[in-house]
Structure formats: structure tokens, C-alpha cells
Amino acid sequence: MGTRRQFSREFKLEAVRLVKDRGVTVPQAARDLDVHENVLRKWIREAMADPQEAFPGKGVMKPEQAEIERLRKEVAKLKMERDILKKGRGLLRQGLTVKFEFVAKHRGAWPVNLLCEALGVSRSGFYAWLVRPPSCRSQADEVLGAQVRQSFIGSDRTYGARRVWHDVLAQDQHCGLHRIERLMRLQGLRARPRRRSLPKDQGVRSAIADNVLDRQFQADAPNQKWVADFTYIWTAEGWLYAAAVLDLYSRRIVGWSMHDSMTSQLVADALMMAVWRRGKPVQLLHHSDQGSQYTSEHFQALLREQGITCSMSRAGEVWDNSAMESFFSSLKTEKTSRKVYRTRTQARADVFDYIERFYNPVRRHSTLGYVSPLEFEKAQKA
């Protein structure tokens, strides 16, 4: 196979002039110049289409083609930078180590120089970081970060930085709260926030009992003050109603009950579980809202039979029973609101797990100095 002939720009222009300006026919010019007629006709078309920039040469583009190519490369670069920043959202405020880790992780997807440019770090610094041994601080952060994640996962992803911090301190690790916050941010660990709203205060007193508790949510000993309420959880089978009784001394749930109907038996069962667990109390105050279940003759007779003093919130004033409201808020935020239950049995199992396997024995309570209700009671007995 012969070598393909090449012609200079000047030769092509003169060949075109030979036909266009000097009147030589294409077949005659092709024979004289020893080129194929089709090649000569192509040269003529190119020269007529762009007289000034025709035949730029091998590997050389016309100015408009060069501009289009430059813009194409720039658009491709901008798209990659956009994807990098979308993937590495929030990294611009992080330290060099975090950025270098991102570059190392994604250098197979994008060029290193583009990754470094998008994140504002030097390529030479990245390659130096690759071969540099990890510092003592980095190694300690790796160990501590694993403990932080273990605590967060163990709380079913409900713990914030302060509770995780107390978990880490309990494992004989000495660190500050801000370090825990930083490690949680690096791992993307964020507790589910509560939905808060300001309740209305109508302040209507109960005809059944006065507000004896009067927002005094501290108790000096177990079984002095119990607060009670119930909530509802939606399932595909309908509502599940869950009632609970909380001891203000240790914030422990001492009684609970769950039914598919909202009757006085629901709250009575929760009270009786508390009595059976704690023994028949002496001089006990039971506080609730003015729901019809608590004002019913059935429940009031049960309180009198057990020798329990009744206290009730003012109507429409949830702050009068805020300790109980806080528990149900935690239950829904940390457990049930993230689930879609097909059956009441599934919802009942989750509520049981939360109370008996997490809230009472494990969950760190801020009011108790970040220990669980069971740990608090054991420490007070010791």
C-alpha cells in the first residue's frame, strides 16, 4: 500500500485559482497536477465555503472550530467540577485530611488535578499526603471514630453528640464534646431532630382533682410521684393506643399497656403494672391530664382502692405534664415515626423494645446526669 500524498495549503490554493481564476477545466487541471478530480473538486468546495481560513493544515483547526473545541472542553470540565462539588458537599469547610481522603476515594472517577482544583488543595500536597504516615492524632481519631459510630448505631441512630460523648467517656476515653461533634460530622452521623411547637394554654382546671403536682417534676425517692398519659400509633390495621406511667424520681417507665381501643381499661392496666412492679406504694401522687379515661369512675375507683392521690393538669396545658409529654416525644422521634407498621403486633413489639430494652436500661437521660433510669436507681441504692 502506497504512502498517502500530502499537499500544502499553498498548493491547494493555487490549484483552486487555476480552475476558478484562470479558466482551466477541472479534468485538465487534475491531469496537469496529478491529483484525482474528486479531490480537486473537494478543494474548490472548501475554498468557496471559507475563502479566508480554508485548508488550515494537518492537526490545525479553524478559529471557530478551535473555539467550539475550547468551549466543549470547558463545559466538560465545569460538569465534572459540578459533580465533584455535589458529591463532596460540605467539604470546602473541612480540613486538608478530609479533602485528601475524598480525592483518594474518587480519583478513579475524575482526574486528580481537577479534584484538587475543585476542592482548593494542591496536587503535590495530595501526593505527599498519600505517602505520609498517619499522625498519632489521626490514629486516635480513627479509634475514637469507631466508638462514636458504635454508640450512635447502638442507640438506633437517635443519640446526639452529648449522649455519644457520655458513652465514650464511659469506655475510659478522655476527649472533649467538640471532638465528638467533629467526628460525628465527618461520618455523617446526625440524630433525628424533634418537631417542636408551642402549645396553647387555656388553663381550665379539672372538676375531678386539682393540679397537686404543680409542675414540681422532681422527687426525693421512688414511688412518690408518678405521671401518666397515653399516645397513639398508626398502623395499616388501625390505631394502636399506648399508655405509660413514669416515676419522676428516676424517669423510669414503671408501667405500660397497649390496646386497639381507647378505654379506661387501657390506662388502668398501665397503672396496675406499675403497682405490681413497684409494690403497693404509700403516699403516692398520680398525675395525668383530664382525658375521659383518667376521669372515668372506673379509674378513679382504682386510685382510691390503691390509696393513690389524684392530680390533674389544667385542660389544654400540656406543660403541666411535660415530663410525660417528653417521653412520648422521644418514643416517636427515636422509634415509631420512622416506621410504617403493617400490623398492630409490629408496632407493639417496637414500643416494647423501646421501653424495656432501650429507654429504661440504656438510654442516657439528661435530667439524670446522662445515665439511664435503671443505672440511676442502682447508683442511688448503692
C-alpha positions as CSV (number, residue, x, y, z in Angstrom):
1,M,0.0,0.0,0.0
2,G,1.5,3.3,-1.1
3,T,2.1,6.3,1.2
4,R,-0.8,8.8,1.1
5,R,0.2,12.0,-0.6
6,Q,0.0,15.3,1.3
7,F,-0.3,18.8,-0.1
8,S,0.4,22.1,1.4
9,R,-2.1,24.9,1.9
10,E,-0.4,27.0,-0.7
11,F,-0.5,24.2,-3.3
12,K,-4.3,23.7,-2.7
13,L,-5.0,27.4,-3.0
14,E,-3.1,27.7,-6.3
15,A,-4.9,24.6,-7.7
16,V,-8.2,26.2,-6.8
17,R,-7.1,29.5,-8.5
18,L,-6.1,27.5,-11.6
19,V,-9.7,26.5,-12.1
20,K,-11.6,29.5,-10.7
21,D,-9.4,32.4,-11.9
22,R,-7.6,31.1,-14.9
23,G,-10.4,29.1,-16.5
24,V,-8.8,25.7,-16.7
25,T,-11.3,22.9,-16.5
26,V,-11.3,20.6,-13.5
27,P,-10.4,17.4,-15.6
28,Q,-7.5,19.3,-17.3
29,A,-6.2,20.8,-14.0
30,A,-6.4,17.4,-12.3
31,R,-4.3,15.8,-15.1
32,D,-1.8,18.6,-15.0
33,L,-1.4,18.5,-11.2
34,D,-1.6,14.7,-11.0
35,V,-4.5,14.7,-8.5
36,H,-7.9,13.0,-8.7
37,E,-10.7,15.1,-10.0
38,N,-12.8,14.4,-6.8
39,V,-10.0,15.7,-4.6
40,L,-9.7,18.9,-6.7
41,R,-13.5,19.4,-6.6
42,K,-13.4,19.0,-2.8
43,W,-10.6,21.6,-2.5
44,I,-12.8,24.0,-4.6
45,R,-15.8,23.5,-2.3
46,E,-13.7,24.1,0.8
47,A,-12.2,27.2,-0.6
48,M,-15.6,28.6,-1.7
49,A,-17.1,27.8,1.7
50,D,-14.4,29.7,3.7
51,P,-12.0,31.7,1.4
52,Q,-10.0,33.1,4.4
53,E,-9.5,30.1,6.6
54,A,-9.6,27.2,4.1
55,F,-7.0,24.4,4.4
56,P,-5.7,25.2,8.0
57,G,-3.3,22.3,7.8
58,K,-2.9,18.9,9.4
59,G,-4.0,19.0,13.0
60,V,-4.9,22.7,12.9
61,M,-8.5,23.8,13.3
62,K,-10.2,26.8,12.1
63,P,-10.7,29.6,14.6
64,E,-14.4,28.8,15.1
65,Q,-13.7,25.1,15.3
66,A,-10.9,25.8,17.9
67,E,-13.4,28.0,19.9
68,I,-16.0,25.3,19.8
69,E,-13.5,22.7,20.9
70,R,-12.3,25.0,23.7
71,L,-15.9,25.6,24.9
72,R,-16.6,21.9,24.7
73,K,-13.6,21.1,27.0
74,E,-14.6,23.9,29.3
75,V,-18.2,22.6,29.6
76,A,-16.9,19.1,30.3
77,K,-14.7,20.5,33.0
78,L,-17.5,22.5,34.6
79,K,-19.7,19.4,34.6
80,M,-17.0,17.4,36.4
81,E,-16.5,20.2,38.9
82,R,-20.2,20.4,39.5
83,D,-20.4,16.6,40.1
84,I,-17.3,16.8,42.3
85,L,-18.8,19.5,44.5
86,K,-22.2,17.8,44.5
87,K,-20.5,14.6,45.7
88,G,-18.3,16.4,48.2
89,R,-20.9,18.7,49.5
90,G,-19.7,20.4,52.7
91,L,-16.0,19.5,52.2
92,L,-14.9,23.1,51.4
93,R,-15.1,23.9,55.1
94,Q,-13.3,20.7,56.2
95,G,-9.6,20.2,56.9
96,L,-7.0,19.1,54.4
97,T,-7.1,15.5,55.5
98,V,-10.8,15.1,54.8
99,K,-10.3,16.7,51.3
100,F,-7.3,14.5,50.5
101,E,-9.3,11.4,51.6
102,F,-12.1,12.5,49.2
103,V,-9.6,12.9,46.4
104,A,-8.1,9.5,47.1
105,K,-11.5,7.9,47.1
106,H,-12.7,9.4,43.8
107,R,-9.6,9.7,41.7
108,G,-10.7,6.8,39.7
109,A,-13.8,8.8,38.6
110,W,-12.3,12.2,38.0
111,P,-8.7,13.5,37.2
112,V,-6.7,14.2,40.3
113,N,-5.7,17.7,39.2
114,L,-9.4,18.6,38.7
115,L,-10.4,17.2,42.1
116,C,-7.7,19.2,43.8
117,E,-8.6,22.3,41.9
118,A,-12.3,22.0,42.8
119,L,-11.5,21.5,46.5
120,G,-8.9,24.2,46.7
121,V,-5.9,21.9,47.5
122,S,-2.6,21.3,45.7
123,R,-1.9,18.2,43.7
124,S,1.6,18.0,45.1
125,G,0.2,18.2,48.6
126,F,-2.2,15.3,47.9
127,Y,0.6,13.1,46.6
128,A,2.8,14.0,49.6
129,W,-0.2,13.1,51.9
130,L,-0.5,9.7,50.2
131,V,2.9,8.6,51.2
132,R,3.0,10.3,54.6
133,P,2.3,8.0,57.6
134,P,-0.8,8.9,59.6
135,S,-0.2,11.1,62.6
136,C,-0.9,10.0,66.2
137,R,-3.9,12.3,66.2
138,S,-5.3,10.7,63.1
139,Q,-4.8,7.2,64.5
140,A,-6.5,8.2,67.8
141,D,-9.4,9.8,65.8
142,E,-9.8,6.5,63.9
143,V,-10.2,4.5,67.1
144,L,-12.4,7.1,68.7
145,G,-14.5,7.5,65.5
146,A,-15.3,3.7,65.6
147,Q,-16.5,4.1,69.2
148,V,-18.6,7.1,68.2
149,R,-20.2,5.2,65.4
150,Q,-20.8,2.2,67.6
151,S,-22.6,4.4,70.2
152,F,-24.7,6.1,67.5
153,I,-25.7,2.8,65.9
154,G,-26.4,1.2,69.3
155,S,-28.9,4.0,70.1
156,D,-30.7,3.2,66.8
157,R,-29.3,6.4,65.4
158,T,-31.0,8.6,68.0
159,Y,-28.1,9.9,70.1
160,G,-26.8,13.4,69.6
161,A,-23.2,14.4,70.3
162,R,-23.7,14.9,74.0
163,R,-25.1,11.4,74.7
164,V,-22.5,9.8,72.4
165,W,-19.8,11.7,74.4
166,H,-21.0,10.2,77.7
167,D,-21.0,6.8,76.1
168,V,-17.4,7.3,75.0
169,L,-16.4,8.6,78.4
170,A,-17.9,5.5,80.0
171,Q,-15.4,3.5,77.9
172,D,-12.5,5.3,79.6
173,Q,-11.8,7.5,76.6
174,H,-10.7,11.1,77.5
175,C,-11.9,13.6,74.9
176,G,-14.0,16.8,74.6
177,L,-17.5,17.3,73.4
178,H,-16.4,19.3,70.4
179,R,-14.1,16.4,69.2
180,I,-17.1,14.1,69.3
181,E,-19.2,16.6,67.3
182,R,-16.4,16.8,64.7
183,L,-16.1,13.0,64.4
184,M,-19.9,12.7,64.0
185,R,-19.9,15.4,61.3
186,L,-17.1,13.6,59.4
187,Q,-19.1,10.3,59.5
188,G,-22.4,12.0,58.6
189,L,-23.9,10.9,61.9
190,R,-26.9,13.1,62.8
191,A,-29.6,12.4,65.3
192,R,-33.2,12.8,64.2
193,P,-34.4,16.3,65.3
194,R,-37.6,16.7,67.3
195,R,-40.5,18.5,65.9
196,R,-41.3,21.2,68.4
197,S,-44.3,23.5,68.6
198,L,-45.7,25.9,71.2
199,P,-48.8,24.5,72.9
200,K,-51.8,26.6,73.7
201,D,-52.5,27.5,77.4
202,Q,-56.2,27.6,78.2
203,G,-55.7,26.9,81.9
204,V,-59.1,25.3,82.7
205,R,-58.9,23.4,86.0
206,S,-60.3,19.9,86.4
207,A,-63.5,19.3,88.3
208,I,-62.2,15.9,89.4
209,A,-58.9,16.8,91.0
210,D,-56.6,19.9,91.5
211,N,-53.2,20.2,90.0
212,V,-51.4,19.0,93.1
213,L,-48.1,18.3,91.2
214,D,-48.0,21.9,90.1
215,R,-45.1,21.2,87.7
216,Q,-42.8,20.0,90.5
217,F,-41.2,17.3,88.5
218,Q,-38.5,16.3,91.0
219,A,-38.9,13.5,93.6
220,D,-36.7,12.6,96.5
221,A,-37.4,8.9,96.5
222,P,-39.0,6.3,94.3
223,N,-42.8,5.9,94.2
224,Q,-43.5,9.5,95.4
225,K,-44.7,11.0,92.1
226,W,-45.9,9.2,89.0
227,V,-47.1,10.9,85.9
228,A,-49.2,9.1,83.2
229,D,-50.5,9.6,79.7
230,F,-51.2,7.7,76.5
231,T,-50.5,8.2,72.9
232,Y,-51.5,6.6,69.6
233,I,-49.5,5.0,66.8
234,W,-50.9,4.4,63.3
235,T,-50.7,1.0,61.6
236,A,-52.3,-0.5,58.5
237,E,-54.8,-2.2,60.8
238,G,-55.8,1.0,62.5
239,W,-54.6,2.9,65.7
240,L,-52.6,1.3,68.5
241,Y,-53.0,3.1,71.8
242,A,-50.1,3.0,74.2
243,A,-50.4,4.2,77.8
244,A,-47.4,4.6,80.2
245,V,-46.7,5.5,83.8
246,L,-43.4,7.3,84.6
247,D,-41.7,7.6,88.0
248,L,-40.3,11.2,88.3
249,Y,-37.6,10.0,90.7
250,S,-35.7,8.1,88.1
251,R,-37.7,8.9,84.9
252,R,-38.3,5.2,84.6
253,I,-41.3,3.8,82.8
254,V,-42.7,1.6,85.6
255,G,-46.0,0.6,83.9
256,W,-47.4,0.5,80.4
257,S,-50.2,-1.0,78.4
258,M,-51.2,-1.2,74.7
259,H,-54.7,-1.8,73.2
260,D,-56.5,-1.2,70.0
261,S,-59.2,0.8,71.8
262,M,-59.0,4.0,73.8
263,T,-60.8,3.0,77.0
264,S,-60.3,3.4,80.7
265,Q,-59.0,-0.2,80.8
266,L,-56.0,0.9,78.8
267,V,-54.8,3.4,81.5
268,A,-55.9,1.1,84.3
269,D,-53.7,-1.7,83.0
270,A,-50.7,0.6,82.8
271,L,-51.3,1.7,86.5
272,M,-51.7,-1.8,87.8
273,M,-48.5,-2.9,86.0
274,A,-46.7,-0.1,87.9
275,V,-48.2,-1.2,91.2
276,W,-47.2,-4.8,90.7
277,R,-43.7,-3.8,89.7
278,R,-43.1,-1.3,92.5
279,G,-45.2,-2.8,95.3
280,K,-48.2,-1.1,96.7
281,P,-47.0,2.5,97.2
282,V,-47.5,4.7,100.3
283,Q,-48.3,8.4,99.9
284,L,-48.1,8.3,96.1
285,L,-49.2,11.1,93.8
286,H,-50.6,10.1,90.4
287,H,-50.7,12.9,87.8
288,S,-52.4,12.9,84.4
289,D,-54.3,15.1,82.1
290,Q,-58.1,15.4,82.1
291,G,-58.8,12.7,79.5
292,S,-62.0,10.8,79.9
293,Q,-60.1,7.6,80.6
294,Y,-58.5,9.2,83.7
295,T,-61.6,11.0,84.9
296,S,-63.8,7.8,84.5
297,E,-65.3,6.3,87.6
298,H,-63.5,3.0,86.8
299,F,-60.1,4.7,87.0
300,Q,-60.9,7.0,89.9
301,A,-62.2,4.0,91.9
302,L,-58.9,2.2,91.2
303,L,-56.9,5.1,92.5
304,R,-59.0,5.2,95.7
305,E,-58.6,1.4,96.1
306,Q,-54.8,1.7,95.9
307,G,-54.6,4.7,98.2
308,I,-53.2,6.9,95.5
309,T,-53.7,10.7,95.4
310,C,-55.0,12.0,92.1
311,S,-53.6,15.1,90.5
312,M,-54.6,16.5,87.1
313,S,-53.3,19.1,84.6
314,R,-55.3,22.1,83.6
315,A,-57.2,21.5,80.3
316,G,-55.2,22.4,77.3
317,E,-52.0,23.0,79.3
318,V,-49.5,20.2,78.3
319,W,-46.7,21.9,80.3
320,D,-48.4,20.6,83.4
321,N,-47.4,17.1,82.4
322,S,-44.3,17.9,80.3
323,A,-42.2,15.0,81.7
324,M,-44.7,12.5,80.2
325,E,-45.0,14.5,77.0
326,S,-41.2,14.5,76.7
327,F,-41.1,10.7,77.0
328,F,-43.7,10.2,74.2
329,S,-41.9,12.7,72.1
330,S,-38.7,10.7,72.5
331,L,-40.6,7.5,71.7
332,K,-42.0,8.8,68.4
333,T,-38.9,10.7,67.4
334,E,-36.4,7.9,68.1
335,K,-38.6,4.9,67.2
336,T,-42.1,4.9,65.8
337,S,-42.2,8.0,63.5
338,R,-39.5,6.4,61.2
339,K,-41.6,3.2,60.7
340,V,-44.6,2.2,58.7
341,Y,-46.3,-0.6,60.6
342,R,-48.4,-3.2,58.7
343,T,-49.9,-4.6,61.9
344,R,-50.5,-3.6,65.5
345,T,-48.3,-6.5,66.6
346,Q,-45.3,-4.9,64.8
347,A,-46.0,-1.6,66.5
348,R,-46.5,-3.2,69.9
349,A,-43.1,-5.0,69.5
350,D,-41.3,-1.8,68.7
351,V,-42.8,0.1,71.7
352,F,-41.9,-2.8,74.0
353,D,-38.4,-2.8,72.7
354,Y,-38.0,0.9,73.1
355,I,-39.3,0.9,76.7
356,E,-37.8,-2.3,78.1
357,R,-34.7,-2.8,76.1
358,F,-33.6,0.8,75.4
359,Y,-35.2,3.6,77.3
360,N,-35.2,2.1,80.9
361,P,-31.9,0.2,80.8
362,V,-29.7,2.0,78.2
363,R,-30.8,5.5,77.1
364,R,-28.9,8.2,78.8
365,H,-31.2,10.8,80.3
366,S,-30.0,14.4,80.5
367,T,-32.1,15.0,83.7
368,L,-30.2,12.2,85.5
369,G,-26.7,13.3,84.5
370,Y,-26.6,11.2,81.4
371,V,-27.2,7.8,82.9
372,S,-30.1,5.5,82.2
373,P,-33.1,5.3,84.6
374,L,-32.1,1.8,85.8
375,E,-28.4,2.8,86.3
376,F,-29.7,5.8,88.3
377,E,-31.8,3.7,90.6
378,K,-28.9,1.2,91.1
379,A,-26.5,4.0,91.9
380,Q,-28.9,5.5,94.5
381,K,-29.3,2.2,96.2
382,A,-25.6,1.5,96.4
